[in-house]
């Protein structure tokens, strides 16, 4: 389990939900206050990162992967889906655009972002020009 992927996933979701451009390179907890991703427990976040990693590595563009994160002692249940929009390849770097939707306790959030990896490395949130 890559802690870096978990942190990058949270950063990407938090920044998009705050309607900010993607300039921040560091992780700041206050960006995630009052967001669904910011309220997930550590086990929920690890499960979500595993779901993303598997989908990014194995699924085709256009495919949607639903997820359910059961409630635990630290967080309410959450659900949603991630859809792979498009893939680009430049040399050994593969990038995938992801559209995600989260729902928890009657609230919903949506965001879109890019993840890239070189070779067989970890997927990392990436800033891409449209």
C-alpha positions as CSV (number, residue, x, y, z in Angstrom):
1,X,0.0,0.0,0.0
2,X,1.6,3.3,-1.1
3,X,1.1,6.1,1.4
4,X,2.0,8.5,-1.3
5,X,-1.0,7.4,-3.5
6,X,-3.3,7.8,-0.5
7,X,-2.0,11.3,0.2
8,X,-2.1,12.3,-3.5
9,X,-5.6,11.0,-3.8
10,X,-6.7,13.2,-0.8
11,X,-4.9,16.2,-2.2
12,X,-6.4,15.9,-5.6
13,X,-10.0,15.5,-4.3
14,X,-9.6,18.3,-1.7
15,X,-8.2,20.8,-4.2
16,X,-10.8,20.0,-6.8
17,X,-13.6,20.3,-4.3
18,X,-12.3,23.6,-3.1
19,X,-12.6,24.9,-6.7
20,X,-8.9,25.7,-6.8
21,X,-6.6,25.3,-9.8
22,X,-4.0,22.6,-9.3
23,X,-1.1,24.8,-8.1
24,X,-0.4,23.3,-4.7
25,X,2.3,20.7,-4.5
26,X,2.1,20.1,-0.8
27,X,-0.5,18.4,1.3
28,X,-2.4,20.7,3.7
29,X,-5.0,19.2,6.0
30,X,-7.2,22.3,6.0
31,X,-7.9,21.9,2.3
32,X,-9.8,18.7,3.2
33,X,-11.9,20.1,6.1
34,X,-15.6,19.6,5.4
35,X,-15.1,17.3,2.4
36,X,-16.1,13.7,2.1
37,X,-12.5,12.5,1.4
38,X,-11.3,14.5,4.3
39,X,-13.7,12.7,6.6
40,X,-12.8,9.2,5.6
41,X,-11.0,7.0,8.2
42,X,-7.6,5.7,7.5
43,X,-8.9,2.2,6.7
44,X,-11.5,3.7,4.3
45,X,-8.8,5.8,2.6
46,X,-6.6,2.7,2.2
47,X,-9.4,0.7,0.7
48,X,-10.3,3.6,-1.7
49,X,-6.6,3.9,-2.7
50,X,-6.5,0.1,-3.5
51,X,-9.7,0.5,-5.6
52,X,-8.2,3.4,-7.6
53,X,-4.8,1.6,-8.0
54,X,-6.5,-1.5,-9.4
55,X,-8.8,0.4,-11.7
56,X,-6.1,2.7,-13.0
57,X,-3.9,-0.3,-13.8
58,X,-6.5,-2.7,-15.2
59,X,-9.6,-1.1,-16.5
60,X,-10.4,0.3,-19.9
61,X,-11.3,4.0,-20.7
62,X,-15.0,4.5,-20.2
63,X,-15.3,1.9,-17.5
64,X,-16.9,2.9,-14.2
65,X,-15.9,1.3,-10.9
66,X,-18.4,1.7,-8.1
67,X,-17.2,1.5,-4.5
68,X,-18.7,1.2,-1.0
69,X,-16.8,2.1,2.1
70,X,-18.5,0.6,5.2
71,X,-18.9,2.8,8.3
72,X,-16.3,2.2,11.1
73,X,-15.6,3.6,14.5
74,X,-14.0,6.7,13.0
75,X,-16.2,7.5,9.9
76,X,-19.6,7.2,8.4
77,X,-20.2,4.9,5.4
78,X,-19.4,6.4,2.0
79,X,-20.0,5.3,-1.6
80,X,-19.4,6.5,-5.1
81,X,-17.8,5.6,-8.4
82,X,-14.7,6.4,-10.4
83,X,-14.8,6.5,-14.2
84,X,-11.8,6.4,-16.4
85,X,-12.2,9.2,-19.0
86,X,-9.1,8.9,-21.2
87,X,-5.5,7.6,-21.3
88,X,-2.4,9.2,-22.7
89,X,1.0,7.6,-23.2
90,X,4.3,9.4,-23.7
91,X,7.3,7.2,-23.6
92,X,7.1,5.0,-20.5
93,X,4.7,7.4,-18.7
94,X,1.1,6.5,-18.8
95,X,-1.5,9.0,-17.6
96,X,-5.2,8.5,-17.0
97,X,-8.0,11.1,-16.4
98,X,-10.5,10.1,-13.7
99,X,-13.9,11.5,-12.9
100,X,-15.1,10.6,-9.4
101,X,-18.2,11.0,-7.4
102,X,-18.5,10.6,-3.6
103,X,-21.6,10.3,-1.4
104,X,-21.8,10.3,2.4
105,X,-24.6,11.1,4.8
106,X,-26.8,12.8,2.2
107,X,-24.0,14.9,0.7
108,X,-22.3,14.4,-2.7
109,X,-19.1,15.7,-4.3
110,X,-17.6,15.3,-7.8
111,X,-14.1,16.0,-9.1
112,X,-11.9,15.2,-12.1
113,X,-8.2,14.7,-12.1
114,X,-5.2,13.0,-13.7
115,X,-3.0,10.2,-12.4
116,X,0.3,9.2,-14.1
117,X,3.0,6.6,-13.5
118,X,6.3,5.7,-15.1
119,X,6.8,2.0,-16.0
120,X,5.5,-0.1,-13.1
121,X,5.8,2.7,-10.5
122,X,3.1,4.1,-8.3
123,X,0.2,6.2,-9.7
124,X,0.6,9.8,-8.7
125,X,-1.7,12.8,-9.0
126,X,-0.5,14.9,-11.8
127,X,-1.1,18.4,-13.2
128,X,-2.0,18.2,-16.9
129,X,-2.7,21.0,-19.3
130,X,-6.0,20.6,-21.1
